[in-house]
Amino acid sequence: MKKLLIFLTLSLVFLVGCSGRVDRYKIVAFGDSNTQGANWTNHKYQETDKWVNLLAASITGAKGNSTTAIMNAGISGETTEDARKRLKRDVLKQSPELVLIMFGTNDAAFLEKNKPRVSKERFRENLIYFIKKIEKSGGKPVLMTCLPIVEGNGSDHFYYTRYKEAYYEDVGGARKWHNSYNNSVRELAFKNEIVLVDHWSYMVYEAGGDTDKALLKSGIIDPSGNHLTPKGARLIYENILKSDILAQN
């Protein structure tokens, strides 16, 4: 895991560190609301709070070069099935060198008992489709896990206010079920030697546990139970960089 994160960091440094080549690089962030920069309370963050924009500022600021393009292709509410339909338009046509892929939160959601919006098998197929198409176009995919779920007890906002707790009884609860989709992401990254940024694991570590109490105390998940706060968005950014090496070069 450490080697993969170092690889990603060095890849980002390479984008800004090679004179005469920086203008040719594009990064696309491909995901749902947690990439777009929306949350339950405010619906949209301040532009400066979005992790994509934090990353852009870090990279362009390292050399003062504003021509390095980081494009936000996150759309709120989307699954990998939805995103598959726009991959060509929003990602491939941009000819990116690096694509940061973060889906799963909407795919795993049950709208009725034991029936996710996108099955785990289809979720894997869609990720494989993204990987193959991006690599064929000359880009490098980066897989990222989605964030931990704050289930709640139904009395506050949180996840079980909007999704029925009973739907998740047979799969060990919403948090465990969502992380099983992350396991598919981890497995694909390992088998295909693709860079993985495991936000779930880093957030659980930051919170000091994968319980509602710990996650709420950390302040990284908003009252919806499955969206980032600005603090959580900054943690996503920090997870990607994992060092201040850009500022030093």
Secondary structure, DSSP 8 states (H G I E B T S, - for coil): -HHHHHHHHHHHHHHHHSTTTGGG-EEEEEESHHHHT--TTTSS--GGGSHHHHHHHHHHHHHT-TT-EEEEEE-TT--HHHHHTTHHHHTGGG--SEEEEE--TTTT-EEETTEESS-HHHHHHHHHHHHHHHHHTT-EEEEE---------SSSSHHHHHS-GGGGGGGT-HHHHHHHHHHHHHHHHHHTT-EEE-HHHHHHHHHTSSSHHHHHHHT-B-TTSSSB-HHHHHHHHHHHH-SSHHHH-
